[in-house]
């Protein structure tokens, strides 16, 4: 399994719009084969910071969703309301090795 951490910073005043788009992305991901779980977090001290944590059965499963036309279309909407580039980190679980 892998864990994907996605960090985004909304433009001030665009937080609610970003929350809606992140929900749409999560619902889309949940329909994908290999999706295990996910959660979306907002910064306590920085209301523009959003972090999405998702768990996938394999890197290949994540890559299929990450490169899908559906996700690319939704991600383009997200990128327009961000104040900084999206940061994606993919991590593996140590107990698998």
Buried (B, 14 or more C-beta within 10 A) or exposed (E): BBBBEBBBBBBEEBBEBBBEBBEBBBEBBEEBEBBEEBEBEBBEEEEBBBBBBBBBEEBEBBBBBBEBEBBEEBBEBBEEBBEEEBEEEBEEEEEEE
